């Protein structure tokens, strides 16, 4: 099944003006000046990020994965650098009740081969109990390592919903960078592609030309029902789940307890 409804139409509610190729090229080149400035500023920010200080912590602290408790050092898999995504968790909730925002990030890093080629390992951490986490990972078909950091504080655990980077120097481990919210967007290549399209993300906060389709609530496409209609109700799942074998319509998100 598709994850969005088919909506091809010859009567679009708003569209760019039609011009000849030369006129389009001129406008495109004008925008390119701003795009290059944006890229250069991003390069400068990345350079400043590389100059941040770092915090040492105990790399022997144990987290729980498929092989049971292991020291945090094992997440590096012998490499010097590590990127983790800290996935939020709803205790006791079925698969459809888990965090849709975190799903967008984790789903976009199903393969870390290019990171590995540059000496960087990748893992997903979550506060969920391992038996629940293991079932979820199997259902989603994730191939990257997941670990439960339940009860782990400090740089190895802490708040969820973050991308966090670490550096290893022998047996010494350091926290170097962390970001959350829209700072997680670089992982989600789909957002970058949507930003290139005429209608963008379709969210209400967008600055759209007059006559454009009315935007919807932020991240409206993160969940859908079985027919691909965006909804945050009890019949929904995070969008990628509808591609998984055995995913069926549901009647409840089954969220119990606190949001960790």
Secondary structure by P-SEA (a helix, b strand, c coil): ccccccccccccccccccccaaaaaaaaaaaaaaaaaaaaaaaaaaaaaaacccccccccbbbbccccccccccccccccbbbbbbcccccccccccccaaaaaaaaaaccaaaaaaacbbbbccccccaaaaaaaaaaaccccbbbbccccccccccccccbbbbbbcccbbbbcccccccccccccaaaaaaaacccccccccccccccccccccccccccccccccccccccccccccccccccccccccccccccc
